Structures are given as C-alpha cells and as structure tokens.
Amino acid sequence: MAAAADPVQPFGRRGLCPALSAPMRTGDGFLSRVAFEADISPRAMVVLCDLAERHGNGLLDITARGSLQFRGLTPESACALEKDVLALGLPLREGLAVETSPLAGRDDAEIADGCFLADQIRKEADRLALHEKLAAKLSIVIDGGGYLSMGELLADIRLKAIRLGSQTFWQLLVGGPESKALNAGLVETDSAADVVLSLLLYLAGKGPLARGRDLDASIIKSVCGDRLLDRVIKSGAVRAPSLPLGLMAVGMGLFAAGAAPAFGQVRGSGLSRLCQEADMLGIKALRPSPNHSMLFFGSKSACDALLEAAGACGFVTEPGDARSSIAVCPGAPGCASAFLPTHELAAFASRECASLLDGSFTLHISGCGKGCAHPAPSLLAFCGTADGLAFSFSGRAGDLPDGILPFAQQRTALSRLARLYEKEHKPGENAATLLARLGGQVIGAALRQDDR
C-alpha cells in the first residue's frame, strides 16, 4: 500500500478517487473507498461496519454510485483497514469503473443483462492496465434498462440497450449524463465491448486528463470503424430516475427493500443494527446502490419488515421523503474544503421546505465550489464560499452565483423560500414548474429579504 500521507491524494479538487489502497486526505482524516461487483451478505456488512468503528471515526458514506467510504482514518489505521477488508474475500471492484444496475440479471423489465459486457470490458482493461493510464474518475455505464434508470449517472462512455424488432442493440453515448451525452450510434452486442475498449485505448493514448467529453463524432467514427452501425436512433426522453427506495418486485420471485441513510452518511453502529435485523429476517444478500442507497434482497414479508425497521432508525425508505430531493456533500468538518456543515443545513431544509421538496427537482447544498454531490446544473444550488452562502438558479455550485447570503442568514433564507412557495404555489403545480415560472430574480429577492 502506498503511504497514506503521500500528497498525491489531496482533498482540494475533484477528479481524484480514494481507494482502499490509496486513501485520500479529507477534513476528518483519511478516506478509503470500496465498491462491490456483486452482492454481499448482511453479516459481511456488519463486519465492515465494525471495521469503520475500529479503524476510523465510525462514519460511513454510501456514494451516488453505490460505493462505501470509510472516514476518519489515520495513515496507520488505513493500512490496517486494507488488510482486514481484503481478508474478508469480498467481491471488490478493482481498476476501471464499469457500472451496471444493481438489479442487472434479475430484473424482469430489463431489455438485456449487461453484466457479461461489463465483465469483458473489465477483464480486458485489466489486462491492458488501462486504469493506470486513464483519468481517475473515468467511468463506463452499461445500462440494460429495467426498473432502475441509470440515465442520471455521469459516464464517459455509456452503452444503453435498445430493442428493434426482435433484435437487441446497444446505443453508444459519450460524455455526461444520458440527457447531455453525444449519441454516437448503434453497435451490435458482439462488438459492443470491443468498441468501448477501442475508445478507452484512444483516451489512454491522450493522457490521464482525457475524458469522454473529448470524443466527438468524427473521432468516434475513426476509432470504431464499421463496428459503429450507420443506423442512428434518435435519443428519446430520458426516463425519470426510479429511486431505489421502498419495496420493489425485482423479478424471479425476488423482492428488494431499498433504504438510504439520510444524506448518504450513517454511523457504522446504526447500519450494523439494520444489517443484523436483515440477517435475523432471513435476508441473505444486499448491495450498496446508486443514489446513496442500499438494496436488501429477500421475500416480500422480510423486506416489508426490514423497511419498517429502517424507517424507525431514521433511514429514508420512500421516494417522497423530502431528504431524497437534496444532494449534499459531507461538508464541514468532514471535508477540509467546506465552508459550512452542509448536513445540518440540509436537515433543516428537509423540515422547513418539505412541501417544496416534492421530487420534481434536486436542491443542491455544497460545502464549496467543487460541487461533488451534484456536478450537473441544479434548478437551485447553495454553495459555501469564503464570503458566505452563494446561491445559483439553474446552475452549478461553482458557477458565478446569482447572489451571496451571510452565513448567519442561511436558515432564514430557506424559511423565506418556503413562504414564497406557500404564497405562489398553484393547484397541481410542482415545485420545479413554480420555480421556473418565478425565475431567478424573484427567488433571489425572496432569499435576500422578506416580502414587504
């Protein structure tokens, strides 16, 4: 393991990835991350929770991509954590991030199971040592369709299954979320993995800063050749994401219980209790999943009982929960770049602005301009700065703000926003439509001061 104190993993910018063998310095110590290629048991998660308490400060993050992060490590305890985690023999993902739906292969609604493509890409990328030559955060998404939408996940290269008549093809998209990505055309299943690997080799040749957004149509055609079919299917509307929360019938007679720690973070002891309950209910498998959630797989009765226990423990178990409409980073003191304790403000917002947070938009609360929790533009974003709490309408956290509030007024400003919603809301109108109708000037005026 590389020395944890090595400055190659600073906290001051996006674009670096902590790993079990390469922890990253943060505000509350060092941070290590693990990702899983398959399910693990509740008992295994209990052991991981115990390791979080033993080696770190006991806090665990479940990331937007379903990775598990251990916080509050020291250089010495990070080494011990790596040794203890590897000894468990879990299905850890190493190398290139190639992601599929956690329901892939067991979802009756999916068009195709993309796991075999993901395996081909991972194995060949490992053989070529591409992970060492590519950007640290470069990712590939293999979306076979089904209950859970993968469209919101950022991806440098994306394969999305589509069905044309009796045949299945893969739509190739590059750069960003599905709604913003370049639609490069179709590939057949037999050549899909080769196409992705060819594009990865091209990016590796351009150096560790090259990303999917650097690929244009002419480059893709040149790299892919006749494997890229001339037939281009126009991208349809991106399906709204189905949050992996609550009870889901996932096919093959199996059910899943989706629960998420509030704002993506939980104490190891709290998650351990939930996993012990899952084990007692006969649930044998779980998977940390996108949108900071966890999926527990079992019978309907077991999943129902687990959801009740999770709700009682403060986990988010319903898509309508206001907390699931807020994207929030760890904030202070967990991140040394943060100018405010974001979780405290997010918790206040979830109570004070509950009616406004109806799931029609994502409220982004960022500790600094990096905007790690929500890199895409948000209808309303708050961002900590040296001068106060900046706010942006239809922008990113680090964009030039529409205004800056003194930190002392941050809760008052959210209360003003809630009152604006109550005053202006029309029957049948969702919050996103209302905010767009009012516009940035009206919203900014409400945040700065009470209506006169």
ZIVEN-V856483 format. One line per field, one symbol per residue. ss: DSSP state (@ for helix, = for strand, . for the rest). phi: phi as a letter, one per 30 degrees, with the letter a starting at -180 (. if undefined). psi: psi as a letter, one per 20 degrees, with the letter a starting at -180 (. if undefined). A space follows every 50 residues. Layout:
# ZIVEN-V856483
ss = ???
phi = ???
psi = ???
This chain:
# ZIVEN-V856483
ss = ......@@@..............===..======.=...=.@@@@@@@@@ @@@@@...====.....======.@@@@@@@@@@@@.....=....==== ..............@@@@@@@@@@@@@..@@@......=====....... ......========..========...@@@.=======@@@@@@@@@@@@ @@@@@@.....@@@..@@@@@@@@@@@.=................===== =..=======.@@@===@@@@@@@@@@@@@....=====...======.@ @@@@@@@@@@@@...=.....@@@@===.............@@@@@@@@@ @@..........====...........========..========..... ..===.@@@@@@@@@@@@@@@@@@......@@@@@@@@@@@@@@@@@@.. ..
phi = .dedddddcdcdadjcbdbdcbdcdbdcjcbcbbbccadbdedddedddd ddddcbcicbccddcidccccidceddddddeddddddiddddbiddccb ddceibcdcddadddddedddddddddchdedcceecdbbcccdijdcdc ddddbdbbcbdbccicccbbdcbbiidedcdddckcbdedcddddddddd ddddddjdcdbeddccddddddddiddddddccddddddedcddbidbdc jhiccbccbbdeiibadedddddddddedddidcbbbebeiicbcccadd ddddddddddddcjddbbeddeddcccbdeidddcdddcadddddddddd ddcedddcjdacdcccdaddiedadddbebbcbdbdckcdbbchbcecde ddlbceedcddddddddddddddcdceicdddddddddidddddddddad dc
psi = pqphipjimriiqriqpqrhimqppahkbqpqqqqpirqrqhhhhgghgh hhhghbjippqorhjkrppprkqrhghhghggghghiikqmqpqbpooqr qijpijohiqgqojhhggggggghhghikhhiirqhjpqppoojaagppj hippphpppppqpocjqprpppqqoarhhiqpoiaqqqghjgghgghghg hghhhiriiprhiiprhhgghgghbjhoqhoppppapppppopmqappoj rkjqqpopqpqpkjqqqhhghggghhggghijpiqrpprrkkrpppparg gghghhhghgghjjqpjphiphhijppprhaqjhpiiqiqnhhghggghh ghkghhmjiirpppophaihkhhnhrqqhppppprhiaoqqqplarhjrp qirpqqhijghhghhhghhgghgipqpiprhggghhghrhgggghhhhqq q.
